[in-house]
């Protein structure tokens, strides 16, 4: 029922708002502590740099600031739902104390933690002051009709004094004035959560920008992960090719060699039996050739190399068990690597349509928008497709992500299913 209320009415009572309020209230004392300790130790270290004592003090101050970052990331994770990865730990080349101090002083992440401790303190003072003022005035004025009786009973005046000098005084004591005061408080109560969310949005930006890994470090980590995915995918493809050769064409060729050997032995004494064996061997040859063609098509089809995505995807669609409409609108051909990924992605998606969707029809659309190659495979099946670890959609997501691509699945229960893939365009 509460979810149907307007957002302005829900906001003051949502858990998100109260967690943000707790974040701001805790933030001021912590920020004052971080600021005081950081400035004291960094100033001492900088002042003693003319002696050797300044170096370990300054390195220790930066390490202390990184410890502050651990607390701030945990606080943001618990109260703001902001999950910021910790930066890479500082390691010296040799593992000794001097090496560690040098690495700490060279660490950009450590200096960003110091910058956070310095910058966040004045921001915490401002956000704390405005938030507490709005919250206190809002709720006190909003509930004024409930506690207005305190003034005449214990303070000796009729209500909140709005104006007063030596001869004139104005108190909020009439029913109309009390109602207006409550309405003003209600306005403060309704505006306060949105103001508070604006404040914590700045905190999210500071935590994400200064207390996490740098963009370069994040990109290096992402590329290392993508490289691992590419290596694992290539190894899996090699194992699949080896298994298909061993279980398919290789087994048929071995049987063919045996049949030809028997036919050779029987050729002189029983030409009719030898002819039967040769005929069976001829059938095995044709089956082996068909399996080799299918295997070659699975590695990289010749039609893709010769005629591009339009012809290759049309050939895949013609082999699909359900009718498939293919629409390819590209101004040019992308590079072979992207073209190959696009081909195998659509092939795997159509294979899933055949195996799981129970669809009557499917559609494949390929186009270019800006610097991205877009693929979309739709079907009118039963839906319910999800990216699950160990399944084909999960492996497709990893393969696409290895080249900075994105795979999105929209498949509600009951259908239809739409899978959209973005790949980088490189002509």
C-alpha positions in Angstrom: 0.0 0.0 0.0 2.8 2.4 0.9 4.4 1.9 -2.5 1.3 3.5 -4.1 1.7 6.8 -2.1 3.5 9.7 -3.8 7.2 9.8 -3.4 7.1 13.2 -1.6 4.9 11.6 1.2 7.0 8.3 1.3 10.4 10.0 1.4 10.4 11.2 5.1 9.6 7.6 6.3 11.7 5.5 4.0 14.6 3.6 5.4 16.9 5.0 2.7 16.2 8.5 4.2 17.0 7.5 7.7 20.2 5.7 6.7 21.3 8.8 4.9 20.5 10.9 8.0 22.6 8.6 10.1 25.4 8.8 7.6 25.5 12.6 7.8 25.2 12.7 11.6 28.1 10.2 12.0 30.1 11.9 9.3 30.8 15.1 11.1 32.6 13.7 14.2 34.5 11.3 12.0 35.5 13.9 9.5 36.8 16.2 12.2 38.9 13.4 13.6 40.2 12.4 10.2 41.0 16.1 9.4 42.8 16.8 12.7 44.9 13.7 12.6 45.8 14.0 8.9 46.8 17.7 9.1 48.8 17.1 12.3 50.8 14.2 11.1 51.3 15.5 7.5 52.4 18.9 8.8 54.8 17.2 11.2 56.2 15.0 8.5 56.5 17.9 6.0 58.2 20.1 8.6 60.7 17.3 9.4 61.6 16.5 5.8 64.8 18.4 6.2 65.8 15.5 8.5 65.3 11.9 7.8 62.5 11.7 10.4 60.0 13.4 8.1 59.9 10.5 5.6 58.6 7.8 7.9 56.2 10.2 9.6 54.8 11.3 6.2 54.6 7.7 5.0 52.8 6.7 8.2 50.4 9.6 7.8 49.5 8.4 4.4 49.0 4.9 5.7 46.8 6.2 8.4 44.7 8.0 5.8 44.3 4.8 3.9 43.0 3.3 7.2 40.4 6.1 7.4 39.4 5.1 3.8 38.6 1.6 5.0 36.2 3.0 7.6 34.6 5.4 5.1 34.1 2.8 2.5 32.5 0.5 5.0 30.2 3.3 6.2 29.2 4.2 2.6 28.6 0.5 1.9 26.4 0.0 4.9 24.4 3.2 4.8 24.4 4.4 1.2 24.6 1.1 -0.7 27.8 2.3 -2.4 30.2 -0.6 -2.9 33.7 0.9 -3.7 36.6 -1.4 -4.2 39.7 -0.8 -2.1 42.7 0.4 -4.0 45.6 -1.8 -4.6 47.7 -2.3 -1.5 51.1 -0.6 -1.3 54.0 -3.0 -1.8 57.7 -2.1 -1.9 59.9 -3.7 -4.5 62.2 -5.3 -2.0 59.7 -5.8 0.9 61.8 -3.7 3.3 60.8 -0.7 5.3 62.5 1.9 3.1 61.0 0.3 0.0 57.6 0.4 1.5 57.9 4.1 2.5 59.0 5.0 -1.0 56.0 3.1 -2.5 53.7 4.8 -0.1 54.9 8.3 -1.0 54.6 7.5 -4.7 51.1 6.0 -4.3 48.5 8.2 -5.9 45.7 6.4 -4.0 47.3 7.3 -0.7 47.4 11.0 -1.6 43.8 10.8 -2.7 42.9 9.5 0.7 44.7 12.5 2.3 42.8 14.8 0.0 39.5 13.2 1.0 40.3 13.7 4.7 41.0 17.4 4.1 38.1 18.1 1.7 35.4 16.2 3.4 35.6 18.0 6.7 34.2 21.4 5.6 31.6 19.6 3.5 30.6 17.5 6.5 30.2 20.6 8.6 28.0 22.2 6.0 25.8 19.1 5.3 25.5 18.4 9.0 24.4 21.9 9.9 21.8 22.2 7.1 20.5 18.7 7.6 20.1 19.1 11.4 18.5 22.5 11.0 15.9 21.3 8.4 15.2 18.1 10.4 14.8 19.7 13.8 12.8 22.7 12.6 10.7 20.6 10.2 9.6 18.0 12.7 9.2 20.4 15.7 7.0 22.8 13.7 5.0 20.0 12.1 4.2 18.5 15.5 3.6 22.0 17.1 -0.1 21.3 17.7 0.9 18.4 19.9 3.3 20.2 22.2 2.1 23.9 22.1 0.5 23.4 25.5 4.1 23.3 27.0 4.5 27.1 26.6 1.6 28.3 28.8 2.1 25.5 31.2 5.8 25.7 31.9 7.3 28.7 30.0 4.9 31.3 30.9 4.0 32.5 27.4 1.2 31.7 25.0 3.3 29.9 22.3 6.3 30.3 20.0 7.3 33.9 20.0 7.4 35.1 16.4 8.2 38.7 17.2 8.8 40.7 20.4 10.3 44.0 21.6 9.8 46.2 24.7 6.1 47.0 23.9 4.8 44.4 21.4 5.0 40.6 21.2 3.5 38.2 18.7 3.0 34.6 19.7 1.8 31.7 17.6 -1.1 30.7 19.8 -4.4 30.9 17.8 -5.8 27.8 16.1 -5.1 29.4 12.7 -1.5 30.3 13.6 -0.9 26.8 15.0 -2.3 25.2 11.8 -0.1 27.4 9.6 3.0 26.7 11.7 2.3 22.9 11.3 1.9 23.3 7.5 5.2 25.2 7.3 6.8 22.3 9.3 5.2 19.8 6.9 6.9 21.6 4.0 10.2 21.4 5.8 9.6 17.7 6.5 8.8 16.9 2.9 11.8 19.0 1.4 14.3 17.7 4.0 14.7 14.2 2.6 15.4 15.4 -1.0 17.9 17.9 0.3 19.5 15.2 2.3 19.7 12.9 -0.7 21.5 15.7 -2.6 24.0 15.9 0.2 24.8 12.2 0.3 25.0 12.2 -3.6 28.1 14.4 -3.1 29.4 12.0 -0.5 29.0 9.1 -2.9 31.0 11.1 -5.5 33.8 11.8 -3.0 34.0 8.2 -1.8 33.9 6.8 -5.3 36.3 9.3 -6.7 38.9 9.5 -4.0 38.8 6.3 -1.9 38.6 3.7 -4.7 41.1 2.6 -7.3 42.1 5.0 -10.0 40.5 4.7 -13.4 43.7 3.4 -14.8 44.0 0.7 -12.1 40.4 -0.3 -12.7 40.9 -0.5 -16.4 44.1 -2.6 -15.9 42.1 -5.0 -13.7 39.3 -5.1 -16.2 41.7 -5.9 -19.0 43.4 -8.6 -17.0 40.0 -10.2 -16.3 39.1 -9.9 -20.0 42.4 -11.4 -21.0 41.7 -14.3 -18.7 38.3 -14.8 -20.2 39.8 -14.8 -23.7 42.4 -17.4 -22.8 39.8 -19.6 -21.1 37.5 -19.3 -24.1 40.2 -20.2 -26.5 41.2 -23.2 -24.4 37.6 -24.3 -24.2 37.3 -23.9 -28.0 40.4 -26.0 -28.5 39.1 -28.7 -26.2 35.8 -28.7 -28.1 37.6 -29.0 -31.5 39.8 -31.8 -30.2 36.8 -33.7 -28.7 34.7 -33.3 -31.9 37.6 -34.5 -34.0 38.3 -37.4 -31.7 34.7 -38.5 -31.3 33.6 -37.7 -34.9 35.7 -37.5 -37.9 38.7 -39.3 -36.4 36.6 -42.3 -35.3 35.0 -42.5 -38.8 38.3 -42.3 -40.5 39.6 -45.1 -38.3 36.6 -47.2 -39.2 37.2 -46.3 -42.8 40.8 -47.5 -42.7 39.6 -50.8 -41.1 36.9 -51.3 -43.8 39.4 -50.6 -46.6 41.8 -53.1 -45.1 39.2 -55.8 -45.0 38.1 -55.0 -48.5 41.7 -55.3 -49.7 42.0 -58.7 -48.1 38.8 -60.0 -49.6 39.3 -58.4 -53.0 41.0 -61.5 -54.5 38.9 -64.3 -52.8 35.5 -62.6 -52.5 35.1 -59.6 -54.8 31.4 -59.2 -54.0 32.0 -58.8 -50.2 34.9 -56.5 -51.0 32.5 -54.3 -53.0 30.1 -54.1 -50.1 32.9 -53.0 -47.8 34.0 -50.4 -50.3 30.5 -49.1 -50.6 30.2 -48.9 -46.8 33.6 -47.1 -46.7 32.3 -44.6 -49.3 29.4 -43.8 -47.0 31.8 -43.3 -44.1 33.9 -41.0 -46.2 30.9 -38.8 -47.0 29.8 -38.7 -43.3 33.4 -37.8 -42.3 33.5 -35.0 -44.8 30.2 -33.7 -43.6 31.4 -33.7 -40.0 34.7 -31.9 -41.0 32.6 -29.3 -42.9 30.4 -28.7 -39.9 33.5 -28.5 -37.7 35.1 -26.0 -40.0 31.9 -24.0 -40.1 32.0 -24.0 -36.2 35.6 -22.7 -36.2 35.1 -20.0 -38.8 32.7 -20.4 -41.8 34.0 -19.6 -45.2 30.8 -17.7 -46.1 31.6 -15.3 -43.3 35.0 -14.6 -44.7 33.9 -14.3 -48.3 30.5 -12.5 -48.0 30.2 -11.1 -44.5 27.6 -11.1 -41.8 24.5 -10.8 -43.9 25.1 -14.0 -45.9 26.6 -15.9 -42.9 23.7 -15.2 -40.6 21.2 -16.0 -43.4 22.9 -19.4 -43.7 22.6 -19.9 -39.9 18.9 -18.9 -40.0 18.2 -21.3 -42.8 19.5 -24.2 -40.6 17.4 -23.1 -37.6 14.4 -25.3 -36.7 12.1 -22.2 -36.4 11.6 -19.6 -39.2 14.0 -16.7 -38.7 13.9 -13.3 -40.3 17.4 -11.7 -40.7 17.9 -7.9 -41.3 21.5 -6.7 -41.6 22.0 -3.0 -42.2 25.7 -2.2 -42.1 27.6 0.5 -44.0 30.7 -1.6 -44.1 32.2 -4.8 -42.7 33.7 -4.7 -39.2 37.1 -6.2 -38.4 37.3 -9.9 -38.6 37.5 -10.4 -34.8 34.3 -8.4 -34.1 32.6 -10.0 -37.1 33.4 -13.5 -35.8 32.1 -12.7 -32.3 28.9 -11.3 -33.8 28.4 -14.4 -35.9 29.0 -16.9 -33.1 26.9 -14.8 -30.7 23.9 -14.9 -33.0 24.5 -18.6 -33.8 24.5 -19.5 -30.1 21.4 -17.4 -29.4 19.5 -19.1 -32.3 20.6 -22.4 -31.0 19.1 -21.5 -27.6 15.9 -20.4 -29.4 15.7 -23.9 -31.0 16.5 -25.8 -27.8 14.7 -23.9 -25.1 12.3 -21.1 -26.3 9.5 -23.2 -27.8 9.1 -20.3 -30.2 7.1 -20.2 -33.5 9.3 -17.4 -35.0 12.5 -15.5 -34.4 14.0 -12.3 -35.7 17.7 -11.2 -36.0 18.5 -7.5 -36.5 22.0 -6.1 -37.0 22.9 -2.5 -37.4 25.4 0.2 -36.5 24.8 3.2 -34.2 27.7 5.5 -33.6 30.7 3.5 -32.6 28.8 0.4 -31.7 27.7 -2.7 -33.6 24.2 -3.7 -32.4 22.8 -7.2 -32.5 19.3 -8.1 -31.5 17.7 -11.6 -31.4 14.0 -11.8 -30.6 11.6 -14.7 -30.4 8.0 -15.3 -29.4 8.7 -18.2 -27.1 7.9 -18.9 -23.4 10.6 -16.5 -22.0 12.3 -17.0 -18.7 15.9 -16.8 -20.0 18.4 -15.7 -17.5 22.2 -15.3 -17.4 23.2 -18.1 -15.1 26.8 -19.1 -14.4 27.9 -22.1 -16.4 25.2 -21.7 -19.0 25.5 -20.5 -22.6 24.2 -17.0 -21.9 26.9 -16.6 -19.2 29.7 -17.7 -21.5 28.3 -15.4 -24.2 28.3 -12.5 -21.7 32.0 -13.2 -20.9 33.0 -13.5 -24.5 31.2 -10.2 -25.4 32.6 -8.5 -22.4 36.2 -9.5 -23.4 36.0 -6.9 -26.2 34.2 -4.2 -24.2 30.8 -5.4 -25.3 27.5 -5.7 -23.4 24.8 -8.4 -23.5 21.4 -7.6 -22.1 18.5 -10.1 -21.7 14.8 -9.1 -21.5 12.9 -12.3 -21.0 9.8 -12.2 -18.7 8.0 -15.4 -17.9 5.6 -16.1 -20.7 7.8 -14.3 -23.3 8.8 -12.8 -25.5 12.6 -12.8 -25.3 14.8 -10.1 -26.5 18.6 -10.4 -26.3 20.5 -7.2 -27.2 24.3 -7.2 -27.8 26.5 -4.2 -28.2 30.0 -4.6 -29.6 32.6 -2.0 -30.4 32.6 -1.0 -34.1 36.0 -1.1 -35.8 35.8 -1.1 -39.6 
